[in-house]
């Protein structure tokens, strides 16, 4: 059973901060050298700001409620990195080389995997308590 809408909205700001705290360091280190420190920080804050509300508040009632948590995780954790790679490319361009673009996309996907992994650990620790 998915959390109710009020719980999701209460969780949103804390989950956003948790996610940024995990993903921003990955992006600071992983994005291609063409990006300034400012660009990296903006990306770390903005990409999550665009996708996180969809993952936390929109997808649970649309996917989790009818099909369960596993399907929700599959949809949400596919949506977030794909959308963030596309948003990043729209904001910063494809890059001067294919290698730079691939490095940027890889950094974004790794950042999402890191936050997903640590989020799952937090989920299971909370469920076990």
C-alpha positions as CSV (number, residue, x, y, z in Angstrom):
1,X,0.0,0.0,0.0
2,X,1.5,3.3,-1.0
3,X,1.8,6.2,1.5
4,X,-1.1,8.6,1.4
5,X,-0.8,12.0,-0.4
6,X,-0.3,14.0,2.8
7,X,2.6,11.8,3.9
8,X,4.2,12.1,0.4
9,X,3.9,15.9,0.5
10,X,5.4,16.0,4.1
11,X,8.2,13.8,3.0
12,X,9.0,15.8,-0.2
13,X,11.3,18.5,1.2
14,X,13.3,16.1,3.4
15,X,13.6,13.6,0.6
16,X,14.7,16.3,-1.8
17,X,17.5,17.4,0.6
18,X,18.6,13.8,1.2
19,X,18.7,13.2,-2.5
20,X,20.7,16.4,-3.3
21,X,23.1,15.5,-0.5
22,X,23.9,12.3,-2.2
23,X,23.7,13.3,-5.9
24,X,25.4,16.6,-5.8
25,X,28.9,15.2,-4.8
26,X,28.6,12.7,-7.5
27,X,27.9,15.4,-10.1
28,X,30.6,17.7,-8.7
29,X,33.2,14.9,-9.4
30,X,31.6,13.2,-12.3
31,X,30.5,15.8,-14.8
32,X,32.8,16.6,-17.7
33,X,35.5,19.3,-17.2
34,X,33.7,21.7,-19.5
35,X,31.2,22.5,-16.7
36,X,32.0,25.2,-14.1
37,X,31.5,24.6,-10.4
38,X,28.4,26.8,-10.7
39,X,27.0,24.7,-13.5
40,X,27.6,21.5,-11.5
41,X,25.8,22.9,-8.4
42,X,22.9,24.3,-10.4
43,X,22.6,20.9,-12.1
44,X,22.7,19.1,-8.7
45,X,19.9,21.3,-7.4
46,X,17.8,21.8,-10.5
47,X,17.7,18.3,-12.0
48,X,16.4,16.8,-8.7
49,X,14.0,19.8,-8.3
50,X,12.4,18.9,-11.6
51,X,12.1,15.2,-11.3
52,X,11.8,14.6,-7.5
53,X,8.2,15.8,-7.2
54,X,7.1,13.5,-10.0
55,X,8.9,10.5,-8.4
56,X,7.5,11.3,-4.9
57,X,4.1,12.8,-5.4
58,X,2.9,11.8,-8.9
59,X,4.1,8.3,-9.5
60,X,3.0,6.6,-6.3
61,X,-0.7,7.0,-6.9
62,X,-0.3,6.3,-10.6
63,X,1.9,3.3,-10.4
64,X,2.4,2.1,-6.8
65,X,-1.2,2.0,-5.9
66,X,-2.4,-0.2,-8.8
67,X,0.7,-2.3,-9.5
68,X,2.8,-2.3,-6.4
69,X,6.1,-1.0,-5.1
70,X,8.3,-3.0,-7.4
71,X,6.7,-1.5,-10.5
72,X,6.8,1.9,-9.0
73,X,10.5,1.6,-8.3
74,X,11.1,0.4,-11.9
75,X,9.1,3.3,-13.4
76,X,10.4,6.0,-11.0
77,X,14.0,4.9,-11.2
78,X,13.9,4.8,-15.0
79,X,12.1,8.1,-15.3
80,X,14.4,10.1,-13.1
81,X,17.8,9.5,-14.8
82,X,16.3,9.6,-18.3
83,X,14.5,12.8,-17.6
84,X,17.5,14.3,-15.9
85,X,19.9,13.4,-18.8
86,X,17.5,15.0,-21.2
87,X,17.0,18.1,-19.1
88,X,20.8,18.4,-18.6
89,X,21.4,18.2,-22.3
90,X,18.7,20.8,-23.0
91,X,20.2,23.2,-20.4
92,X,23.9,22.7,-21.2
93,X,24.0,21.3,-24.7
94,X,25.3,18.0,-26.0
95,X,28.9,18.8,-25.3
96,X,31.9,19.4,-27.5
97,X,32.6,15.7,-27.9
98,X,30.6,12.5,-27.7
99,X,32.9,11.5,-24.8
100,X,31.9,14.6,-22.8
101,X,28.2,13.9,-23.4
102,X,28.6,10.3,-22.3
103,X,30.5,11.3,-19.2
104,X,27.8,13.7,-18.2
105,X,25.1,11.2,-18.8
106,X,27.0,8.5,-16.9
107,X,27.5,10.9,-13.9
108,X,23.8,11.7,-13.8
109,X,22.9,8.0,-13.9
110,X,25.4,7.1,-11.2
111,X,24.1,10.0,-9.0
112,X,20.6,8.6,-9.4
113,X,21.8,5.0,-8.6
114,X,23.6,6.3,-5.5
115,X,20.5,8.1,-4.2
116,X,18.3,5.1,-5.0
117,X,20.6,2.7,-3.2
118,X,20.9,4.8,-0.1
119,X,17.2,5.6,-0.2
120,X,16.5,1.8,-0.3
121,X,18.7,1.3,2.7
122,X,16.9,4.0,4.6
123,X,13.5,2.5,3.5
124,X,14.4,-1.0,4.8
125,X,16.0,0.3,8.0
126,X,12.8,2.3,8.7
127,X,10.6,-0.7,7.8
128,X,12.6,-2.9,10.2
129,X,12.3,-0.5,13.1
